[in-house]
Amino acid sequence: MKTIQPVRAPLGSIGSDAARKKLLDCIAAQAGDVAQIAQGLIRIPSENPAGDTRPIAAHALELLRRIDGVEAECVVGREPFANVIARVRGAREGRRLVLNGHLDTFPIGDRSAWTVDPLGGAIIDGRLYGRGAADMKGGVAASIAAFRLLAEMRATWAGELVLTLAGDEETMGCWGSAYLLETIPHASGDAVVCGDAGSPKVIRFGEKGMLWLELTATGRPAHGAHVHLGRNALDLLIEAVRRVQSMASLPVETPAAIRRAIERARPVSEPLAGAGETDVLTSITVNLGILQGGTSPNLVPSTARAALDIRVPLGASAAELAGRITELLAPLEGVQARILVQYEPTASDPEGELFRLLVKNGAEAMGVAPVTNMRVGASDMRLFRARGIPSAVFGCAPHNMGGPDECVTLGDLRTVFQVHTLTAFDFLVAAGDPH
């Protein structure tokens, strides 16, 4: 990887045009490094489950410890989920910005369905391939490259820059970013930027809440010809599922500023994320993911089980929906409900300082300004927003994410690297500039 000499500008030059020009020159010189860093990450398996991120965490730690002036450590709350946290201090006191990412990936799946080695990190026709290329080793590589460059130029900005790499994200676990926030004070900051999968054309400022619900029904077994002697657990369960699904029609009053941002983003965001995204972002959705019961057509099932994924938009409450589920199911004898995951929707101010900087720097990198929008899927940013920290997702557009031949474009990698670097620089300079 290329290196540059650290810039030792006097304090009075913090925020100067000359420092930013130097930064842009270095971004251009080091843009090719991002794909190399990503290749190294892809070549180390970190599938979750099982979630063993110790080898990839060791690799990331080695990269970060090569950087002059950086404090870096591996933090493990529970094996095998290894996290990495690094920080570097600027020229004087100021704010703290956190670059966040996760090291774990979806499972590789059926290797025979891949046309390339899922752990090879191949670059073909301007695209980087491999499990996690999009979600999110490409984004992690961009953040590592941004962190390294800003560390080398630490004399030109104020405050602290922190990089947190979580080992437990894909399965909504608590041993990654959540553990770091609970145990390491500098894992938190004044703003957070994450390179998780998305698109450089859309900056994500919030996401829906979630309820994962398990339903079980207990009936009375009998022969299928003698239904009058039995009580069908699947019939009970299906009725319970229908009652839960009815919540999707509940009205939602989306906050006006959030609705305006979502509507403004529609022409850009929906062609990328699919028609109907806007409606999904502003409504309650219920997905029946598992329905199990019975052993034979001629037997009345005595037990049955279902699992549902409920997403909660801003303007609705996960806690209130959980209470409503209890009320809806109370009349159904033999049906039990258990909530597996529950958290509220979160959002940062889409017109706040962090997002103004991301829009400006996105426009500078791409020649067209990105839009701001909510995110359909979940991310660790909810953990930071729940603490009142402005948090954004700005990452590469995913191709075949979670499936065979997952990839990102090299152009997106360069854009994310540039925008992460400039946004962090501008944010830290703004607080440290005495003028």
N, C-alpha and C positions, 0 to 999 in steps of 0.2 A: 504494500500500500504506500502511496505517496505520503510524504510528510512535509510540513512547512515549518519555518522558524516561528516561534511564538512572537507575537507583536507586543513590544513593551512601550506602548504609547503613554505619554504623561497623562495624569488624571484629567487635566483640562481638556484633553481631546476626546473624552468619552462622549459618544453620541455625534461625533463630527462626521461630516460627509466623507472625509478621507478614510476613516475607519470602516465605514459601511462599504465604500468602494473597494477597499482591500478585502473585505469579507466576500463580496461578490466575485472578485477575481479568484479567491481561494475556492469558492463553491464550484466555479467553472473548472478549475484544475483538478478537483477531487471528485467530481461527479461520477466518474467511472468506478470509484472505490465502492460505491454503495452496492452494486451488483456483486462484487467480490465478497463483501462482508455477508451479503444475503446467501451466497452460495455456500460459504462456510457454515452458516447456521442450518441451512436445509440439509446438509450432508450429515448432520447429527440428529438421529431420530428422537422425537419428544412427543410421541402420541399420548393422548389423554382421552380415555383410559389407556394404559395404566398410570400415566402421569409422571414418569420418571424423568425429571428435568435436570438431574444432577450433572450429566455429561455436558449438556448444552450450556448450563449455567457456568460451569468451569471454563468453557470456551469463551463465553462472553466476558467473564471476569478477567481472563488473561488479556483479551483485547483492551479492556478498560485500564488495567494496571500498567499498560505500556505508556499511557498518556501522562506526561509530566503535570504534577500538581493535583492529581485526582485521587480522592479517597474512594475505594471500592471494596465491597465485601459481599459474601454470599450469606443469605439469611434463610434458615430452614425452620419452619414452625412444626412441620411434621414430614418425615420421610415418606415418599421420595420427592416431595415438592420443594425444589430449590429455587429461591429468588435471588436476584442480584440488585444491589442498590449502589449507586455511585454519585458523588457530588464534587463540584469544583466551585471555588469562591472567586468572585470578580475582584476588581480593583479596590472597592470599598463596600460598606454596608449598603443594602438595598433589598429588593424583593427577591422571592424565590420562585422560579418556574420549574415545573416538573415535566419531563418527557416520560411518557409511560407506554409500556407495551407488555405483551405476554409471550412466553417462550414455548408453551405447549400448543399442540395442534390436534386436529381431528385425526382419527386413525387412517392409515393408508388405505385400508380396505383390500379389495381384490387386485393384487398386483398385475394379474394378467390383463386387466382392463386398461392399464396404462400403456401409452405408446413410448414413454420415456421412463427412465429410472426415477421413481418417486423421491429418492434420496440423492439424486445425481446433481441437481442444480444446473441442468443444461440450459444454455442460452441458444435459442433457435429463432431466427427471423425477428429479432428485436424483442423477444419475450423470454422471461426467466421462469423455468418450470420446476415443480417439485412440491411435495406436501408442505404446506405452510407458506408457500411463496406469497400468497395473498393474505392468508390469515394465520399469523401476520409477520412472518420472518422478513418479508420485504420492508414493511413498516418499521420493524425493529432495527433493521440495517440502516434505514434512513435516519432514525433517531440516534443510533450509535455514531454515525458519521457526523451528524449535526453536533452532538455532544463533544466529540473529539475536536472538531474545528473550533468551536466556541471556547473549549478549554485552552487550545493553543493561542487564542486571541483574548484571553481572560483579562488582560490589562486594558481592554477597550470597553468593558461594561461593568456594571455594579451588581451586587447581590450574590445570589447562588443559583447555580444550575444543577438540577438533580435528574438522574435517569433511574427509573425503577422498571425492572423486568420481572414480571410475575411468572411463577411456575405453575399456577393453578387458576385457569380462567375458563377453559372450554366447557367444563362440567359444572360451572357456576359455583365452584368451590370457594372455601373461605381461607385457604392457605397461601394465597397469592397476594394481590393488592390489598385485600382486606386485612390480612395479617400484618403486612408492612405498615399500613396506616395505624393499626392498633399498637404497634410495638416500636416503631422507628419515627421519632419526631420529624426528621427532615424528609420523610416520605410524603409529607403534606406540604402544600405551598400556597402561593397567591394565585396561581393559574396552572392548568394542566393541558398539555397537548398530547394526543394519542394517535399513533399511525395505524390504527386498526382498519380493516377492510372497509372500503366505501367508494369514494371517487374524489380526485382532486377538484372536480367541478362542484362538489356539494360538501359544505362544512356542516357537521352534525353537532347541534347544540343541546340535544336532549334525547330522551328515550322513554318508551312506555314502561309502566310497572308490570309486575308479573305475579301470577298465582299459578303454581303447579298443584293440581288437585288429584288425589287418589280417592276413588269411590269403591266400596266393596258392598256386596249384597249377599244376604244369607236367606235361602229359601228352604223348601222341604222336598227331598228327592222322591221320585215316583217313576213308574213306567210311563213312557210317552203316550201310551194308549189310555192311561188312567190319569189324565191331567186333573181330574176332580180330587184326586188324593194327594196331589203335590202342590207346591208353591214355587213357581219358576223364578229363580234368582236372576236370570238374564232379563226377564220381563221387568222385574223390579229395577234392575240397573239401568235399562233403557229409559224407563220413565225418569229416573234420577238424572240421567244425562240430558234428556230433553229439557228438564227444568233448569239445569245449569246453562244450557245453550240459549235459553230464552233471555238471558242477561245481555246477549249481544244486541238486542233491540232497545236497550235502555238509552234514553237521551243523555248526551254529554255536552256540557257547556265548556268548550275549549276557551281558555283565556284569549282575549282579543289579540294581544300582541303575538301570541304563539300562532293563532290561526292565520294572521296576516303573513307571517313568515312562511308558514307551510304553503299557503296559496301562492305566494310570490315564487316559491321554489318549484311549483308544479311543472312548468314547461321544461325545466332542466332536469329535475329529479326523476320524474316519472318515466321518461325515455330510458333512464339508466336502471331504475329499480322496478319498473313494471307499472302498467296502467292500473290504477286503483290504489296506489300507495297513499295518496292524500286521504282517501276515505278511511283506510286502515289506521293511519296515524291519529285520526280524530274519533275513533270509535272503539268500543270494547269488542275484542275478538275472542272466540272460543274454539279451540282445536281439539277434537277427540283423537288422541294419539294411540291409545291402547284400549281394546275391548276384548276381554277374555272370559270364557265360561263354557261349561258343558264338556262332555266327553263323547256323546253319541246322539244322533238325531232322535232316537227312540227312548231317551232318558230325560226326565225333568232335571235340569241342573240345580244343584243345591247351593253353589257358590258362584260368584262372578266378580270380575274386577275391571275397572276402567281407570284411565289416567287422562287428564285434560290439561292443556296449556291455555291459560287465560291471560291476555295482554290488556293492560289498563292505561288508557290515554290520560294526558293532563286534563283536569276537569272532573276526573273520577278518582275514587279512592280504593286501593286494594283492600284496606282494612274493612271498609264499608261493604265491599263485594263479598268478602269472606263472611261477614255477618249475614248478608242476604242469602248466601248459600245455605247457611245453617237454618234459616227460616224456611227456605224453599223445600228443604229435604226433611224437615222435622216430621211432617205427616206420613212419611214413607217408612213403615215398620220394616226393620231388617236391613236398612241402608245406613252405612257409616261413611263419613267423609273425613279425610285427613289432608291437611295442607302441607305440602312438601317444601315449597319455596314461596316466600311472600316478600315483596318489596314495592315501594311506591314509585310512581313516575317521577322523573326528575328533569329539570331543564335549567340551563343558564340563560342569561339575557342575550338574545341573538344580536342585539345592537350594542353590547358592551365592548370594552376596550379590546379584549382578546380577539373577538370576532371581527372587529374593524381591522385589526392588524392582519389577521388571516386573509380577509377579503383583499386587502391592499397587496399583500405579498403574493397571494394566488394570482391576482391580475398581472402583477409584474412578471411572474414566472410563465404564465400561460397566454398572456395577451388578452384574456377575457376574465372578468371577475367571476369567482365562484358564488353560488347562492348558499344561504344558510337554511337548514331544515332539521327536523327531528329525525331520529334513526329508528327504523323498524325493529331491528334486532337489539339484543342486550350487549353491553360492554362494561368494563370496569369503571368507566367514567361515572356511572351512577353512584359509586362509592365516594368519589370526590365531591360530586354535586350535593350529595346528602349532607356533606360537611360545609356547604355554602361556598365551595371553591369553583370559580368559572372553569369549565372543562369542555374541551372540543375534541372531536374525532376528525382527523384529516389524514386520509390514507389512500392507498392505491385502489384502483378499480379491480375487483376480483373477477377472474375467469375460471370457471369450473371449481369454485371454492367448495372444499369438502368432497369433491369427486375426483375421478381420474384426470390426469393432465392439468392439475391446478397451475395457474400461471398469472404473472403480471407483466405489464410492458416495462421496458427499460425507461421509456419516457416518463411514466408515472413515478418510477423510483427516483429519477432525477428531480422531478417536480416536488415530491414530498420532502426530499432532502433539502432543497432550497427553501421551501416554505417553512419547514420546521426551524431551520437555522436562522432565517431572517426574522421570523416572528419571535423566537426566543431572544434574539439580540435586541430587537426594537423594544420588547417588553421590559427587559432588564435595563437598557439604556434610559428609558423614559423615567424610571424611578430614581436612577442614579445621577441624572444630569442636573447640576446645580442651577442651570439656566432655565 
